[in-house]
Amino acid sequence: MNAPAGSLLVAEDLRKAYGPTVALDGAGFSIHPGEIVAVMGPSGSGKSTLLHCLAGIVVPDSGTITYDGRELTAMSDAERSALRRGEFGFVFQFGQLVPELTCVENVALPLRLNGTPRREAERRARTWLERLEVDDLAGQRPGEVSGGQGQRVAVARALVTGPRVVFADEPTGALDSLNGERVMELLTEAARSANAAVVLVTHEPRVAAYSDREIVVRDGRSRDMERAV
Amino acid sequence: MTIARHLHGRTARHPRPHSMYTPRVYTPCSVLGMSIGHTLLGLLESGPRHGYDLKRTFDEKFGHDRPLHYGQVYSTMSRLLRDGLVEVDGIEPGGGPERKRYAITQAGVTDVERWLATPEKPEPYLQSTLYIKVVLALLTRRDAAGILDTQRSEHLRMMRVLTDRKRKGDLADQLICDHALFHLEADLRWLELTAARLDKLAAAVTP
């Protein structure tokens, strides 16, 4: 696959197996700054493994991943961790907020890990909670808020560091239609205004409809529908 | 006039396209698939109106990006008048059809009631064009999965348009777009299921 010029994150010919199970079998991917790309496909097709490889969480067995001109696959664990903290944001299906921390502390956490003083981190966290329309929950713990509210807090946490890429793995999978829709609206609006690219793994067409284009993963291989048509 | 005659009257002038993946359900303004006659009748229930007023109200509430033509309004009103479902409540000086003010009759009210109480046909789209394409592709050893992928992409393209319109629109826009979005989503579920069953389908349909 030849990546189009100006791509921020490019993967080529990725292969990854877990024991005898082949998860990726020559998958490719590319995304431009500020672009929202849906990764679709049936369960077990390899789409989550693709996301984990792109985000530097999982190292592929072979193939290359290039982020902003740097080869991700050649980086050390520490370098990839630093990249994830500084440049990437994450939203998962079940929020994965820290239950002992309040919502504002959860959102401020990535900034604190990067060395931002507490007061400044929480000020910025509150700004994001406001943008996600959940500033009234700042002092509450994740166990005290609804699923939809928790996901908004998770989106705020993903965007608080000003990431260039947000990885969202089934971000509305645990929500009803109305809440899921609102989370998608807020996520995509916030990402667009911050010019962050979004890699959106989903099997739901209504969620994928918030993307600019989609790639389909099947049996570990990907198909870029924009360039296929 | 019967309900069927209203519907058929419109269908004859605006036949639906052959391809079953384009009409009614998938147009953003799917509400136009309904009977214009019944809708105009319903709008008259709140009080007599001129033809241009009916058109304006229809466009405001249901027309969106596909407003009614004046010709549609006046031909529909002539038909309703002929069938005794409306009557002319007054004519303003100057003559011409646009000067007539229409009022609904009791027969018209009954007709609207009957139409509202009659459920719409679910139309399950059995033997769809897409199914035929998939089977033909399998029979001729072509890329059936590719056909499904391309169709998914086309559906998603339409879903993006609707999602964007929904985001910018009012509640009425949102509900109309949601209706179309849910139908498209149902198609996509079928696409996924068919994609997952292509091997079985190939074995079943190929000699």
Interface residues (C-beta under 8 A of the other chain):
Chain A: A38 M40 P42 E185 H203 P205 R206 A208 A209 Y210 S211 D212 E214 V216 R218 R223 M225 A228 V229
Chain B: A145 D149 T150 R152 S153 H155 L156 M159 R160 L162 T163 R167 L181 L184 E185 L188 E192 A195 A196
